[in-house]
Amino acid sequence: MSDRLVPLEGVFNFRDFGGYATIDGGRVKRGHLFRSAHLARATSADWDTLRPLKLAVCADLRRRGERDHDTTKWPEGEAPRVIVTDAGEKSSLPPHLQFLKETGSISPEEVRAYMITTYERAPMEERHVELFRDVFAALASAETPLLVHCAAGKDRTGVLCALILDTLGVSRDDVFDDYDLTNRSGVVDGILKQAAARFSKRLERDIEPEQLRPMIGVEEAYLAAAIAAIESEFGTIESYREKVLGVTPQMRERMRAHLVHFAEESV
């Protein structure tokens, strides 16, 4: 895990999600696929660390209100192409904050149930479909290195990265292993108190850190719920990708040609 994480001062959970073996004997290339939390608090030293990555495209999965509240300030002349959308915007308050605002006693069980429901809906949401389509189109056009991020870099980001790895032929076990790296990176314990203080201030109510643990961390059941929702409606992830995201077999092969290497090939 340590060689995947990019240590930054103001950005959580920045890591390379390439390098996994594929089920047909290949390996996803490193240095092309990155994921993280938002970059609004990136320091000058962080930008110096990120600059050599030469990011070509950034998928910012956040809503307008989130982007306005925590605005990414790319160094002048260095911004990649940024993929965003305002489709399906219904409230200036992010859904997780709306949930916390409307919930009486916030128990871990209530939070966990909310997260399961959120993941079940995520693959079909209008805004996610639009964003995911654009990201897959970019990858099929060899537009990398790619950075995928949302606010915390684990839920919306986690679903999209899982779909990308699945498309490239990574095993289900490794897809879940990559998803779980958020827990093993030490990020959760590091930001629980900060998140509780920030949410308490914004919602004008007291929220304890442990009440948020199921929301700040990840659980296998969350991603499993998203995959189960896809397979329940479409039969397979492949069918969902093609029917909803417009990822044709030809696009998938172009992605693999660019992002997967085999032993006899040069990296």
Phi, psi and omega in degrees: 000322187299329181279354175271325185287136174256108185290121180230157184278318188244006182233126181273147162063033178276120183206158176277126177250026168268189176092352182280146175290151175256159186290349179253021173093004178266189177210133179293133183293146173274159175082007180244334187233120181231155178217152182191176166281181183295160186254014187297332182255020177298135179269173176301320178296324178297315180296326176296325178287322184281333186305317181295344178291338178054053180302130180264326183214142179234123175265105179265104187277003183284159174282167182304314181301321178292319180294323179289324181288321179233085186276130176283126180251085180296142175303143184304129178079004184241003183290134173285177170291127184254126178263119177221169172205151173248014180299139175073014180292126180236340183211146177285344180266125179304147184306322182292327176286325176298318177299312180296325180293321186270345183276135181290268177272116185276101178260153176305325180294319178295318180296317180296318179296320177299317181296319178300313180297320179300315180292324179297325182276334191307313184295340185257351182297139184307314185292323178291319179301315180297315180295314182297320178301315182294323180292316179294325176297319179296316180294323178292339177264013179060035180269086180220165005292145180249138170245128174250127175209156171233227178276304181259350177073036184219327185265284175303315176299318181298319180294313182295316180296323176298318179295321179295312181297320177299318180298326181279353176098019178283144182294156179300322179298317181287329175300315179290326178297317178297318178301318184286348180301335176303317179292318186279351181280349183087002183294319188300306181297329182290333185244359182304309182295320178298316181295316180299317180294319181292316180293321179299317180293316184290326183262355179057047175206155182278124177234126181274146182307315184292338176294334185265353186306316178295342179268325183278328177270187175235156176224144181306326182297332181292304180296324177299326179293321178295316180293319179297322179295319178296311184290332177294322183270326187243355179089309180219159174296322179302316179296318177300313181302317185284315185283325185259316184263354177072025180272102181281163176304325179294320177296318179299317180294324176295320176300313182293323179297326182274327192247352181241132176240157180242164189304324184278353180261159172280146180290000000 
